[in-house]
Amino acid sequence: MAIPKIIHQIYWDFYGNNKEIPSEWRKYHLTWKEKFPEPEYEHILWDYDKSRNLIVENYNWFLETFDKYPKHIQRVDSVRYFIMYHYGGIYADLDCEVRKNFYKDLVPDKINLVGNPYSSNPRHSMNNLMASNKGNKNWKKAFNVLNSRKNNFFTLSSTGPIVLIDAFKSKEDAHILPFEDFNPLKERKGLRYIETLFLKSYKERVKSWGTAKVVHHGSESWGKDEVKSFFKHYGIVVILLVILAYLIFRKFYFI
């Protein structure tokens, strides 16, 4: 079964201010309409109500988990897998910019994921760009992982890319598109450069940014909520560690 010519993207205003898509994301959003033009390609922008209704009407067994997630990003992460299973097509984060129509690069009858530029393992993928035929049964492996981690606090492992890494371990499970063409590493500057200090071949991994068919600008708008939630759950541990470090410092430097 061919991959349907549908482009799925998600936009929720996490803070309830009814804001429209930010101008920067709108710029990237329009690149998809340019490179994958209507009417040949259908474009669907999923808001919160439409996303939740998909779960309510078709996957009610997951609704309790969906509603109980403490962070919106977990709902956004998880629903994209159900969208891929239910409709098929191409999913892209709003901060992904497409430069060339890549439909012919996709493997039909398969789940297509993009490689992870932070990992040296060729089977490691990310969830910012995906494509799939409708009803691909392998998505049920991802659903099982979601269900097994419904009480996991951390976004990356509960609903994010680690779900895909653990669900799709073989070539039969999913096809991995090369990150050089579809998900190159963006050059880090200032404090963000610290992220690359332990990354092998950093210069090689950013080299294809200018020629890639798709690039992910990585705005990470969910980061603030992740930090807030972390301190809500583990703040006392952080405080105790800071106190311990202070006491050790005093012992060795202020005897």
C-alpha positions in Angstrom: 0.0 0.0 0.0 1.4 3.4 -1.0 1.9 6.1 1.5 -1.0 8.5 1.3 -0.3 12.0 0.0 -1.3 13.7 3.3 0.9 16.2 5.2 0.1 16.2 8.9 1.3 18.9 11.3 0.3 19.7 14.9 -0.2 23.1 16.6 -1.4 23.6 20.1 -0.9 26.8 22.1 0.4 25.1 25.2 -0.3 28.1 27.4 -4.0 28.6 26.4 -3.6 32.1 24.9 -5.3 31.2 21.6 -2.2 32.4 19.7 -1.8 31.6 16.1 1.2 29.7 14.7 4.3 31.9 15.5 5.6 33.7 12.5 8.9 31.7 12.3 7.0 28.4 12.3 4.5 29.7 9.8 7.4 30.3 7.5 8.5 26.7 7.8 4.9 25.5 7.6 4.5 27.3 4.2 7.5 25.4 2.8 5.4 22.2 3.0 2.6 23.7 1.0 5.0 24.9 -1.6 6.9 21.7 -2.0 3.9 19.4 -1.5 1.2 21.5 -3.2 -2.5 21.1 -3.1 -4.6 19.5 -4.4 -2.1 16.6 -5.1 -1.3 16.7 -1.3 -3.8 17.2 1.4 -2.6 19.3 4.4 -4.1 18.7 7.9 -3.2 20.9 10.8 -4.1 19.2 14.1 -5.3 21.3 17.1 -6.0 19.9 20.5 -9.6 19.2 20.0 -9.1 17.4 16.7 -6.3 15.4 18.2 -8.2 14.3 21.3 -11.3 13.4 19.3 -9.2 11.0 17.2 -8.3 9.2 20.4 -11.9 9.4 21.8 -13.5 8.1 18.6 -11.0 5.4 17.6 -8.6 4.6 20.4 -10.6 5.0 23.5 -8.5 2.4 25.3 -5.7 5.0 25.3 -7.8 8.0 26.4 -7.1 7.7 30.1 -3.4 7.7 29.5 -3.7 10.5 27.1 -5.6 12.7 29.5 -3.4 11.9 32.5 -0.1 12.9 30.9 1.2 15.7 33.0 2.7 17.6 30.0 1.1 18.7 26.7 4.2 17.6 24.8 3.5 14.0 25.8 0.1 14.2 24.3 1.5 15.8 21.2 4.2 13.1 20.9 1.8 10.2 21.4 -1.0 11.4 19.1 1.3 11.6 16.1 1.8 7.9 16.2 -2.0 7.3 16.2 -2.3 9.8 13.3 0.3 7.9 11.3 -1.5 4.6 12.0 -5.0 5.9 11.3 -4.4 8.0 8.2 -0.9 7.3 7.0 1.0 10.1 5.2 3.8 12.3 6.2 4.1 13.9 9.6 6.4 16.9 10.3 7.0 19.2 13.3 6.2 22.8 12.6 9.9 23.7 13.1 10.9 21.4 10.2 11.6 23.2 6.9 11.3 21.2 3.7 13.5 22.2 0.7 12.7 19.5 -1.8 9.8 17.1 -2.4 11.0 13.8 -1.1 7.9 11.6 -1.6 9.8 9.3 -4.1 12.5 8.7 -1.4 10.0 7.1 0.9 9.7 3.3 1.0 6.1 2.3 0.5 4.4 -0.2 2.8 6.8 0.8 5.5 7.2 3.1 8.4 9.8 5.7 7.5 11.7 7.5 10.2 14.6 9.9 10.2 18.0 9.1 11.6 19.1 10.6 14.9 22.1 13.0 14.2 23.1 12.8 17.9 23.7 9.0 17.8 26.2 6.8 16.0 23.7 3.9 16.0 22.1 3.8 12.5 18.9 2.3 14.0 18.3 5.3 16.3 15.6 7.6 15.0 13.7 10.7 16.0 10.0 11.6 15.8 10.1 15.1 14.2 9.6 13.7 10.7 7.9 10.4 9.9 6.0 8.8 7.0 3.9 5.6 6.9 1.3 3.7 4.9 -2.2 3.6 6.5 -2.8 0.9 9.1 0.8 -0.3 9.3 0.6 -3.0 12.0 4.1 -2.2 13.3 2.7 1.0 14.9 1.1 -1.3 17.5 4.6 -2.0 18.8 4.9 1.8 19.6 1.5 1.7 21.2 2.7 -1.1 23.5 5.7 0.9 24.5 3.6 3.9 25.2 1.3 1.9 27.3 4.1 0.3 29.3 5.6 3.8 30.1 2.4 5.7 30.9 3.8 6.5 34.3 7.2 7.5 33.1 7.9 11.1 33.9 10.5 11.9 31.3 9.2 13.0 27.9 11.9 11.5 25.7 11.5 8.0 27.1 7.7 8.0 27.8 6.4 9.4 24.4 9.4 10.8 22.5 12.1 9.3 20.2 13.2 6.6 22.7 9.7 5.0 22.2 10.5 4.6 18.5 14.0 3.4 19.2 12.7 0.7 21.5 9.7 -0.2 19.3 11.4 -0.5 16.0 14.7 -2.4 16.4 15.0 -4.1 13.0 14.9 -3.1 9.4 11.6 -5.1 9.1 10.1 -2.8 11.7 10.9 0.6 10.1 13.1 2.1 7.4 15.5 4.8 8.6 16.1 7.8 6.3 19.6 9.1 6.5 19.9 12.1 8.9 22.3 13.8 6.4 19.5 14.3 4.0 16.5 14.5 6.3 17.6 15.5 9.8 21.1 17.0 9.8 22.5 18.5 13.0 22.1 22.2 13.3 25.3 24.1 14.2 25.3 25.0 17.9 26.5 28.4 19.1 27.1 30.0 22.5 25.9 27.9 25.4 24.2 25.4 23.0 27.6 24.4 21.8 28.1 22.5 25.1 25.6 19.9 23.8 28.2 18.9 21.2 31.3 18.5 23.4 30.9 14.8 23.7 29.5 14.2 20.3 31.8 12.4 17.9 32.2 13.8 14.4 30.3 17.0 15.2 31.7 18.9 12.2 30.7 16.0 9.9 27.2 16.0 11.3 26.5 19.7 10.6 28.1 19.6 7.1 25.0 18.6 5.2 22.7 21.3 6.7 23.0 23.4 3.5 22.1 20.6 1.1 19.6 18.6 3.1 16.1 18.0 1.8 14.6 18.7 5.2 16.1 20.5 8.2 14.8 20.6 11.8 15.3 24.0 13.4 14.8 22.4 16.9 13.0 25.3 18.7 12.1 22.8 21.5 9.2 24.9 22.7 8.4 22.2 25.2 11.6 22.6 27.1 10.3 25.1 29.7 7.5 22.7 30.8 10.0 19.9 31.0 12.2 21.9 33.4 9.3 23.0 35.5 7.9 19.5 35.8 11.4 18.1 36.6 11.8 20.5 39.6 8.2 19.8 40.7 9.0 16.1 40.9 12.7 16.2 41.8 13.2 19.6 43.3 13.9 18.3 46.8 16.6 16.0 45.4 18.3 18.9 43.6 18.2 21.0 46.7 19.7 18.2 48.8 22.5 17.7 46.3 23.2 21.4 46.2 23.4 21.4 50.0 25.7 18.4 50.0 28.0 19.9 47.5 28.1 23.1 49.5 29.0 21.2 52.7 31.8 19.3 50.9 33.1 22.6 49.5 33.2 24.1 52.9 34.9 21.1 54.4 37.8 21.2 51.9 38.2 24.9 51.4 37.2 26.5 54.7 38.8 24.2 57.3 
